[in-house]
Amino acid sequence: MRTIVYIDGFNLYYGALKRTPYRWLDLGALCTRLLPRDTILAIKYYTAPVRALPHDPQQPQRQQVYLRALRTIPSLTIHFGHFLVHQVKMPLVEPAGQFAWVIKSEEKGSDVNLATHLLHDGHRDAYDLAVVISNDSDLAEPIRIARNELQKSVGVFTPNREHPSKVLERDATFFKTLRPAAIAASQFQSTLVDAKGTFHKPVGW
C-alpha cells in the first residue's frame, strides 16, 4: 500500500525514548521495520525547537544534532511547531495551601500540523494507508474523518505502553504498541556523514 507515516516527535520521545539508551533513533529504519509490506512514500516528523533550560543548557544542541541525523533520511521531512516556556505559580501537595513558582514548557502546533497534513494528503489521494505514531487523543477526530469520510486506512502505533489511548484505538484501522525491541533494532550508526561533514551521536545517548 502507498503509505505516509506521521510522527509526533515529542509524544514519541516522552512516551518511549526518554531515559533510554535508544534516543538516537533512525526513523527510516523503524518505519521499514514496522511496515515491511508497504511502500513508504514519505515520513513526516513533527517537533518544535527546544530552549536551553537552567538544568539542561545543552538540550538545543542535542536536538539540532538529532535533526541533522534525521535529514540524512531521504524520505523524511521535518515540520516545526513552537515551544512556550514560562513561569507559573502552582499549588504544592505539601504543605497544603502553599505555592511555588515553576518553569512550565508547552509544545504548540505539532498536533495541529500533523492533523492538517493527514487530512490534506488524504484529500489529494497521496496515500492508501496513513500511519500515525502518537498517543495523543486529540488526533482522534482527524483520524476518524480520514477513515470514514475519505475512506482511507489509518493505523496507529502508540509509544505509550502503560496508558495507550482508548480513543485512538477505537477510531484507527489498526492500533499497535510500539515495541521496545523495534526501537532498539532501529538505531543510527554512532557516526554519520552528510553534506556538511561528519558528526556524532550526542554524549549520553
C-alpha positions in Angstrom: 0.0 0.0 0.0 1.1 3.6 -0.6 1.9 4.7 2.9 2.8 8.0 4.6 4.0 7.9 8.2 3.2 10.9 10.5 5.3 11.1 13.7 4.5 13.2 16.7 8.1 13.8 17.8 7.5 14.9 21.4 4.9 12.2 22.0 7.3 9.6 20.8 10.2 11.0 22.8 8.4 11.2 26.1 6.4 8.0 25.6 9.2 5.7 24.5 12.6 7.2 24.3 13.3 9.5 27.3 15.7 7.9 29.9 16.5 5.0 27.5 19.7 4.3 25.6 17.7 4.4 22.3 17.2 8.1 21.7 19.5 8.0 18.5 16.5 6.5 16.7 16.6 6.0 12.9 13.0 6.7 12.0 13.5 5.4 8.4 14.7 2.1 9.7 11.9 2.0 12.3 9.2 2.6 9.7 10.6 -0.1 7.4 10.7 -2.5 10.3 7.1 -1.7 11.3 5.7 -1.7 7.8 7.7 -4.3 5.8 5.0 -5.0 3.2 4.1 -1.3 2.5 5.6 1.2 0.1 6.6 4.1 2.4 6.4 7.3 0.2 7.1 9.8 3.0 7.9 10.1 6.7 6.7 13.4 8.3 8.2 14.3 11.6 6.6 17.0 13.8 8.5 18.8 16.5 9.4 22.2 17.9 12.8 23.9 18.6 13.5 23.4 22.3 15.1 26.1 24.5 18.0 25.8 26.9 16.9 25.3 30.5 18.9 26.0 33.7 19.1 22.3 34.5 19.9 21.3 30.8 21.6 24.0 28.8 22.8 21.6 26.1 19.3 20.4 25.2 19.0 22.6 22.0 22.4 21.4 20.7 21.4 17.7 21.2 18.2 18.3 19.3 20.0 20.0 16.4 22.3 17.1 16.1 19.4 14.7 16.1 17.5 16.7 13.4 20.7 16.7 11.4 20.7 12.9 11.6 17.0 12.7 10.6 17.8 14.9 7.5 20.0 12.1 6.2 16.8 10.0 5.6 15.8 10.8 2.0 12.0 10.3 2.5 11.8 12.3 5.7 10.7 15.9 6.2 10.6 17.9 9.4 7.7 20.2 10.3 8.0 22.7 13.1 5.6 24.0 15.7 6.9 26.1 18.5 7.7 25.9 22.2 6.4 28.1 25.0 8.4 28.3 28.2 7.1 30.5 31.0 6.9 30.7 34.8 3.7 29.8 36.5 2.6 29.7 40.2 1.3 26.3 41.2 0.0 24.8 44.4 2.1 22.3 46.4 0.8 19.0 47.6 2.5 19.5 50.9 2.4 21.8 52.8 -1.2 22.3 51.7 -2.2 25.9 50.8 1.3 26.9 49.8 2.5 27.7 46.2 5.7 27.6 44.2 6.9 29.2 41.0 7.8 26.6 38.4 9.0 26.6 34.8 6.3 25.2 32.5 7.1 24.1 29.0 4.3 23.7 26.4 4.8 22.4 22.8 2.4 24.1 20.4 1.4 23.3 16.9 2.7 19.8 16.2 -0.6 18.1 16.7 -2.4 20.7 14.5 0.2 20.4 11.8 0.1 16.6 11.8 -3.7 16.6 11.7 -3.8 19.1 8.8 -1.3 17.2 6.7 -3.1 13.9 7.4 -6.3 15.3 6.1 -4.8 17.3 3.2 -2.8 14.3 2.0 -5.9 12.2 2.2 -8.0 14.7 0.2 -5.4 14.7 -2.6 -5.2 10.9 -2.5 -1.5 10.9 -1.6 -1.7 7.6 0.3 -3.7 4.4 0.7 -2.5 3.9 4.3 -1.6 6.6 6.8 0.3 5.6 9.9 0.4 7.8 12.9 3.0 7.4 15.7 1.5 9.1 18.7 -0.7 8.5 21.7 -2.4 12.0 21.5 -6.1 11.6 21.8 -6.6 15.0 20.1 -5.8 13.2 16.8 -8.9 11.0 17.1 -11.2 13.3 15.1 -8.8 13.8 12.1 -8.2 10.0 12.1 -12.0 9.4 12.1 -12.5 11.8 9.3 -9.7 10.3 7.2 -11.2 6.8 7.7 -15.0 7.5 7.4 -15.1 10.5 5.1 -12.1 9.9 2.9 -12.3 6.1 3.0 -8.6 5.8 3.9 -6.9 3.3 6.2 -5.2 4.9 9.2 -3.1 2.8 11.6 -1.7 4.0 14.9 1.5 2.9 16.7 1.3 4.2 20.3 4.6 4.9 22.1 2.9 4.7 25.4 2.8 1.1 26.6 1.3 1.8 30.0 -1.6 4.1 29.0 -2.5 3.5 25.4 -5.2 5.9 24.2 -8.6 4.1 24.1 -10.0 6.8 21.9 -7.3 6.3 19.2 -7.7 2.5 19.4 -11.5 3.0 18.8 -11.0 5.1 15.7 -8.0 3.6 14.0 -8.0 0.9 11.3 -5.4 -0.9 13.4 -3.8 0.0 16.8 -0.5 -1.4 18.0 2.1 -0.6 20.7 5.5 0.5 19.6 7.7 -2.3 20.8 11.0 -1.6 22.6 12.7 -4.3 20.6 11.8 -2.5 17.3 13.2 0.8 18.7 16.4 -0.9 19.9 17.0 -2.5 16.5 16.4 0.8 14.6 19.3 2.9 15.7 21.6 5.2 13.7 25.3 4.4 13.5 27.2 6.4 16.1 29.0 8.4 13.4 27.1 9.8 10.4 28.1 11.8 7.4 26.1 14.4 5.5 26.9 17.2 3.0 28.4 19.3 5.8 30.8 16.5 7.0 31.0 14.0 9.9 29.0 14.3 13.1 28.4 12.0 16.1 25.7 10.7 18.4 25.3 13.1 21.4 27.2 12.1 24.5 25.0 10.2 26.9 22.6 9.0 24.2 
